[in-house]
Amino acid sequence: MMNMNVIERFVQQELDAHVRGVLQGAIDEKRSSENVYKREFEFNSFDVVLDFSRARVIVQDVLIAGEDGDQEISMSDFIDVCNLKGLDR
C-alpha cells in the first residue's frame, strides 16, 4: 500500500479551485505542446512538480522536512486524485 499521506493532505488542505485551475492549465499546456517537460509550483503549504518527461508528480509538504514530506506518484494517479482532465482529453 502506497503512503498517500502527503497527497491526501494536499488534496484536503490545498486543492481549491485556484490550485486546481493552475494545475489544469499546466496539463492543458502540455496537451497542446510537445515542448513542455516539467512545471513546478509553490503553493501555500505544498510544492508540486509536474514531471511530464517521466509522467510522474512529486508533491512536497513544505512544513515537513526530509523524505517524510515528499511523495511521488504517477501523473495519471495524480490527475485522478485531483479530479483533473488528463493529457488524453
Phi, psi and omega in degrees: 000125181285140177287111183260011188302313183294314179297316180298318179295320178301312182296317183286322191260332191242331190280084175257188183298322180295310182297317178300320179296319178297313180295318179297323178300319179292321178293319178297320178298317179296321182298328185262358182213130176287345187269025176248113185251326183204140173229135180238137182229141173246111177260193186299304185243355185224142169255141181232129175246118173265104182260088184293330182293331178255357184056041180231156176232134175246126176246130181237126173278110187290347179273353180242119182281152173080191186294336180297337182269357182249145171214136179243132177223170179290152178303317183294321177294320179297316179300319179294310186292333178266000179058047178259167174271129188282179184292340185266008183250000000 
